[in-house]
Amino acid sequence: MGTYGSLGWIKRPGAKEKKLSLEALEKVGMLAFKSRQISQLSGGQQQRIFLARALVQNAAIYFMDEPFQGVDATTEIAIINILKELRKAGKTVIVVHHDLQTVPEYFDWVTFLNVKHIATGPVKDIFNDDNLTKTYGINYKVAVQQ
């Protein structure tokens, strides 16, 4: 689970790789489901498995596309806590995220894109009405109030 890239073409996962996989499953709260096929899991459970696969690789940079999509609140909190742990460990975590209401709570850095680069920087400086309007083409403050 997530270790084949480092093993090469011939080598099979051994005790070390299995241990890393089990630790990652435990970290994401999915150890009890270790023998299940991924198709038998809910969307939120699948997201946790995908995160465990990424964690096993012990990468310097993690790129995640909508990791909170289709998950319940409990899973979302679990994922954000793991992302915060990665950040504390000195890892870079890049997340594609469209739920603007949670951006200030979840992230410390933001990049706005809309065909071109709009702005990048600390959330406290960049996450503002002007950049939201440039990115989404509407006055975000007015749209949210409606």
N, C-alpha and C positions, 0 to 999 in steps of 0.2 A: 504494500500500500504506500505509494509515493516514493519508493526506493529503487524502482527498476532503472531509472535514469542513471543512477550512480553505480549500478552493478555491471553494466555492459551487456553484451549480447548473450553470453554463455552462462554466467554466474547466476545462481538462484538465490533468493533471499534466505539468509541463515538466521541463527539465534539472535544476532545483534539487530537485524532488520525487523524481526518479529517483535522483539522487545520494544524497539522504537515505535512500532505501529500500535502496540497495545498501550503504551504510555500516551500516545497522541489520542487514541480513542477514549482513554480515561479522562484526559484533559478536556475534551469536548463533550463529555457526558454520554458517550456512546459505547462504552465497553460491554455493556449487557447485550448489545446488538451485533457483536463481532462476527457471528456466524451467519447473519442474515444477508441475503442478496440485496443490493442497493435498490433494486426495483420493488422490494417489499417494504421500503421505508417511506415515510411521509416526506413532503418537500423540505420541511424544517430539519428533519433527521438527515436527509441527503446533504443539506447545506453544511451540517456539522461534520459529516464524513468528508466532504470536500475540503473543509478547513483542516481536519486531521491529516489528510493526505499532504496538504501544503506544509503543515507543521513538521512532519517527519523529514522533510527535505532540509530543514534548518537553514533556510536561505537568508541572505543579507537583505533582500528586497522581496516583499510580498505584494503582488498586484491582484486586487480582488474586484470583480465586476458584480455589483449589487449583492453583496453577501447577506443582506437582510431581506431580500426579496422572498416572499412566500413563507416567512417564518413567524412563529408566534412571539409574543412579548418576552417570554422566558428565554427562548433561543436567541432573540436579538440581544438581550442583556448579556447572555453567556458569550456571544460572539464579540461584542464590544469589549468585554472584560479581557478576553484573550488578545484582542488587538492592542489594548492598552499595555498588557504584559509584554507583547512583542516590542512595542515602542520603548518601554522601560529597559528592555534587554539590548537596546541600541539598534534594533531592526528598523528598516524603512517600510512603512505600510502605505500603499496607494490604493484608495478605494473609490470606485465609481459609485456615486450615491445621489439619489434624486429627491429624497425626503428632506426638504429644506428646513423643516421645523426642528430636526434633530442635529443639524450641522453644528451649531454652537456648543451643544452638549457633548457630542461625540468626537469632534475633531479639533485640532489646534492649528491646522494649516488648510487653506482652500485654494483651488484653482477654478476659475470660471471660464468655460469654453462655449462658444456658439459659432461654429464654422471656423472662427479664429480665436486667438487667445484674448480674453477680456481682462483678467486680473489674476494675480497670484500673491499670496502672502498669509500672514497670521489671520485667523478668523476674526479676531477683534478689530482688525484694521480693514479687511477686505470684504467681509460679509455685511454689505450695506445696501440700502435701497438703490443707489446709483448703479452698482454692479449687477444687482439682481435685475433691474430694468434693462440694462444693456444686454444681459444674457438671455432673458426670456421675452424681451420685446414688449412687455407690458409693465405698468406701474405695479410692482409686486405688492406694495403695501396696500394699495386700493383693492387689488384682486383678492387678497387674503381676507379683507374685511367684508367682502360681499358674500 
